[in-house]
């Protein structure tokens, strides 16, 4: 019985670790990538300056990635 409980706890810990790793990867993929000024204008976007933040590129599809 004790061995089964230890194995269950180990499996639960491994599952939580796997879920947090998947969550971190998907969160990174969901965020907008950075773009350069040249890439912004080539994609038909406009450079927008935000107060207290870095410049961004307003693309025609509505996304606003930061300019690097």
C-alpha positions as CSV (number, residue, x, y, z in Angstrom):
1,X,0.0,0.0,0.0
2,X,2.8,2.4,0.9
3,X,4.6,1.7,-2.4
4,X,1.4,2.4,-4.4
5,X,1.0,5.8,-2.6
6,X,4.6,6.7,-3.4
7,X,4.2,5.8,-7.0
8,X,1.0,7.8,-7.2
9,X,2.7,10.9,-5.7
10,X,5.6,10.5,-8.2
11,X,3.2,10.2,-11.1
12,X,1.2,13.3,-9.9
13,X,4.4,15.4,-9.6
14,X,5.6,14.3,-13.0
15,X,2.2,15.2,-14.5
16,X,2.2,18.7,-12.9
17,X,5.8,19.3,-14.1
18,X,4.8,18.3,-17.7
19,X,1.7,20.5,-17.6
20,X,3.7,23.6,-16.4
21,X,6.3,23.0,-19.1
22,X,3.6,22.8,-21.8
23,X,1.9,25.9,-20.5
24,X,5.2,27.9,-20.6
25,X,5.8,26.8,-24.2
26,X,2.3,27.7,-25.4
27,X,2.5,31.0,-23.6
28,X,5.7,31.8,-25.4
29,X,4.2,30.9,-28.7
30,X,1.1,33.0,-28.1
31,X,2.9,36.2,-27.5
32,X,3.7,38.4,-30.5
33,X,7.2,38.1,-31.8
34,X,9.4,41.2,-32.2
35,X,9.7,42.8,-35.6
36,X,12.1,45.3,-37.1
37,X,11.2,48.7,-38.7
38,X,11.9,47.4,-42.2
39,X,9.8,44.2,-41.7
40,X,7.0,46.4,-40.4
41,X,6.9,48.7,-43.4
42,X,7.4,45.7,-45.8
43,X,4.3,44.0,-44.3
44,X,2.2,47.1,-44.8
45,X,2.2,48.2,-41.2
46,X,2.6,51.6,-39.5
47,X,5.0,52.4,-36.7
48,X,3.1,53.5,-33.6
49,X,4.7,55.1,-30.6
50,X,3.2,54.2,-27.3
51,X,3.6,56.5,-24.2
52,X,5.8,54.9,-21.5
53,X,6.5,51.9,-23.8
54,X,8.5,50.9,-26.8
55,X,7.4,51.5,-30.3
56,X,5.1,49.0,-32.0
57,X,4.1,48.1,-35.5
58,X,0.4,48.3,-36.2
59,X,-0.2,45.6,-38.8
60,X,-3.2,45.4,-41.1
61,X,-4.5,42.2,-39.3
62,X,-4.8,44.1,-36.0
63,X,-1.7,42.8,-34.2
64,X,0.9,45.1,-32.7
65,X,4.3,43.4,-32.2
66,X,7.0,45.4,-30.6
67,X,9.8,46.9,-32.7
68,X,13.3,45.8,-31.9
